[in-house]
Amino acid sequence: MSSKRIHYNRIKTILVDKKKSNKELAEHLKTTPQTVSNLCTNLRQPSIPQLFSIAKFLDVRIMELLREDAEITAGAA
């Protein structure tokens, strides 16, 4: 059985574009790599303060981290 997951953020894509690792972002946020992995896979969404911190770390505008279309894709839960 498959479930639908809404992809609200583009953190993973921007990390790759900026050549930054999950571990580097985790250190910046003072959190675990697992938490960052959950953010990158959209299993969890960042808080607004986290969004500001992630945007600063990646040197992007907050809106670049968010998807306008919140596309629904099929995937395993």
Contacts in CASP RR format, 6 or more apart in sequence:
PFRMAT RR
TARGET T0000
AUTHOR 0000-0000-0000
METHOD contacts of the structure
MODEL  1
MSSKRIHYNRIKTILVDKKKSNKELAEHLKTTPQTVSNLCTNLRQPSIPQ
LFSIAKFLDVRIMELLREDAEITAGAA
2 74 0 8 1.000
2 75 0 8 1.000
2 76 0 8 1.000
3 74 0 8 1.000
3 75 0 8 1.000
3 76 0 8 1.000
3 77 0 8 1.000
4 72 0 8 1.000
4 73 0 8 1.000
4 74 0 8 1.000
4 75 0 8 1.000
5 42 0 8 1.000
5 43 0 8 1.000
5 72 0 8 1.000
5 73 0 8 1.000
5 74 0 8 1.000
5 75 0 8 1.000
5 77 0 8 1.000
6 42 0 8 1.000
6 70 0 8 1.000
6 71 0 8 1.000
6 72 0 8 1.000
7 42 0 8 1.000
7 67 0 8 1.000
7 70 0 8 1.000
7 71 0 8 1.000
7 72 0 8 1.000
7 73 0 8 1.000
8 42 0 8 1.000
8 45 0 8 1.000
8 66 0 8 1.000
8 67 0 8 1.000
8 70 0 8 1.000
9 39 0 8 1.000
9 42 0 8 1.000
9 45 0 8 1.000
9 46 0 8 1.000
9 65 0 8 1.000
9 66 0 8 1.000
9 67 0 8 1.000
10 64 0 8 1.000
10 65 0 8 1.000
10 66 0 8 1.000
10 67 0 8 1.000
11 25 0 8 1.000
11 39 0 8 1.000
11 40 0 8 1.000
11 46 0 8 1.000
11 54 0 8 1.000
11 65 0 8 1.000
12 40 0 8 1.000
12 41 0 8 1.000
14 58 0 8 1.000
14 60 0 8 1.000
14 64 0 8 1.000
14 65 0 8 1.000
15 21 0 8 1.000
15 22 0 8 1.000
15 25 0 8 1.000
15 40 0 8 1.000
15 58 0 8 1.000
18 58 0 8 1.000
18 59 0 8 1.000
18 60 0 8 1.000
20 57 0 8 1.000
20 58 0 8 1.000
22 33 0 8 1.000
22 36 0 8 1.000
22 37 0 8 1.000
22 40 0 8 1.000
23 33 0 8 1.000
23 36 0 8 1.000
24 57 0 8 1.000
25 36 0 8 1.000
25 54 0 8 1.000
25 57 0 8 1.000
25 58 0 8 1.000
26 32 0 8 1.000
26 33 0 8 1.000
26 35 0 8 1.000
26 36 0 8 1.000
28 53 0 8 1.000
28 54 0 8 1.000
28 57 0 8 1.000
29 35 0 8 1.000
29 36 0 8 1.000
29 50 0 8 1.000
29 53 0 8 1.000
29 54 0 8 1.000
29 57 0 8 1.000
35 44 0 8 1.000
38 44 0 8 1.000
39 45 0 8 1.000
39 46 0 8 1.000
39 50 0 8 1.000
46 54 0 8 1.000
51 62 0 8 1.000
51 65 0 8 1.000
51 66 0 8 1.000
52 62 0 8 1.000
54 65 0 8 1.000
55 61 0 8 1.000
55 62 0 8 1.000
55 64 0 8 1.000
55 65 0 8 1.000
58 65 0 8 1.000
END
